[in-house]
Amino acid sequence: MRTKTPPLPPAAASAAPPVPPASPPDAAKGAPAPPREPLGRELMGVALVVVLGMAMAGLDMTAVNVSLNRLSGEFGTPLTTVQWVATAYTLALAAAIPVAAWAIARFGTRRVYMVSVGVFLLGSMLCGAAWSVESLIAFRVLQGLGGGMIMPVGMTIMTRRAGAKMPQVMAIAGIPMQLIPMTGPLVGGWLVDAASWRWIFYLNLPIAVVALLLASRLLTPDASGPGQPLDVRGLLLVSPGLSALIFGLTTGAHHGSFAGAAAALPTAAGVLLLAGFALHARRAEHPLIDLRLLAQKSMASSSTAMVLFMSGFFGLMLLVPLYFQSVRGESATATGLLLIPQGLGTALSMPLGARLITRVGPRNLLLAGLALAVTGLTAFAVLVGFAPPYAALCAALFAAGAGMGMVMMPTMASAMQPLSPEQVPAASTLLNIVQQTGASAGTALMSLVLAESLAGRGEGGAPGAYQTAFAVGIVLLALALLPAARVARRMLLPDDAAGAAVPAASGAAAGHA
């Protein structure tokens, strides 16, 4: 067994990969689940448009991380500078998300989605042609602005358009979204080795063109108009606040400490700006993000469960590849292959969850998914101390992935089902912020705990240090069971939810985003 100090994660590792669409109401309280109707070609086409855009953004986010060392050598620039290629994207992503709800109301989902994909396409083309690390960083900001809008707008499109068929749509469309974290590093590594780092960005071009062509044909224009005035004060508080908070968290994770000013100051500034926005949102007539949605029990419980799950699970998913590479001495490619069982578990459990959610309800499905994820990751953490065969570790990851596949859909379904169609864009924006913040906090916390644990152990103590870090993440997942017990017990039929929406025209996401 080879043990070495783990590489510090790049800042962009904290960005949550896109999360697949959530499902709105579709079974009345006490009523049997409605028969499953086949999905129409139009709905499948809309799902394809949204998945293409979100998958493109998520694949780019994960693939770029493996090219940082190559970029450092090619540009003759220190790795600390090159890491801004990842950081700039993450910060732009965080800054763009809060504007989504206002943009949807003002311009409509079709127009905003196509412009977002177009901006991402332009950013990708410029990134591939970058002539210096500084120009690449600047073009990554442009990419991030487009990517940040793709996720919440796509979420709104799918939520509105799919209606009661969302579980079926998610069973199909959600699988590639969950496989992105595993396939991205493999694709990125292969492109860097076989061609050039530039092809990581050029790969986006045909995907974006196809997404735009399909969107122009399949997405129907929806209502748009003057809408609410842009909350400029809120924008100046929340976008810099999110960016500063995520930058501080990822900087602290990179350095393994929050004691230095480089991490502590932006983290504190982000918290203060977001607190200022919360106070502003309570008084503003049309806040940029409507925090009053959190007054609803379903939204508050779902958001709390989501932030705990994202913190724990994505923090742990940072540790797993580090363990394989640092303790077991595996290459990046081999590590990617060892993560495949997790993706398979998710791919198999999501269709099952889509079938069960109308029968057992969001609450029971969410509790079962969390319990399975906790069980799988606990088994992995225990096994780490014994240098077990890879088959045992992969089996534990399979169980954890299966649990994850049954978590996001009921969480977002419970959050969305009491909402009116007009509230869906604001809720989509809020949930995307929760996902990004939770993932950033989780990766920062896991990195810090791991660094502290490794510092107090000798060369042979790495497995124990990883077990300590795993324990913290597992506790976060277990804590998510508490708010999960308060989410909606059953799905609602449109007729039973007076004013509760089965929105009629658009999407769901993540990531994560």
Secondary structure, 3 states (H helix, E strand, C coil): CCCCCCCCCCHHHHCCCCCCCCCCCCCCCCCCCCCCCCCCHHHHHHHHHHHHHHHHHHHHHHHHHCCHHHHHHHHCCCHHHHCHHHHHHHHHHHHHHHHHHHHHHHHCHHHHHHHHHHHHHHHHHHHHCCCCHHHHHHHHHHHHHHHHHHHHHHHHHHHHHHHHHHHHHHHHHHHHHHHHHHHHHHHHHHHHHHCCCHHHHHCHHHHHHHHHHHHHHHCCCCCCCCCCCCCHHHHHHHHHHHHHHHHHHHHHHHHCCCCCHHHHHHHHHHHHHHHHHHHHHHHCCCCCCCHHHHHCHHHHHHHHHHHHHHHHHHHHHHHHHHHHHHCCCCCHHHHHHHCHHHHHHHHHHHHHHHHHHHHHHHHHHHHHHHHHHHHHHHHHHHHHCCCCCHHHHHHHHHHHHHHHHCCHHHHHHHHHCCCCHHHHHHHHHHHHHHHHHHHHHHHHHHHHHHHHHHHCCCHHHHHHHHHHHHHHHHHHHHHCHHHHCCCCCCCCCHHHCCCCCCCCCCECCCCCC
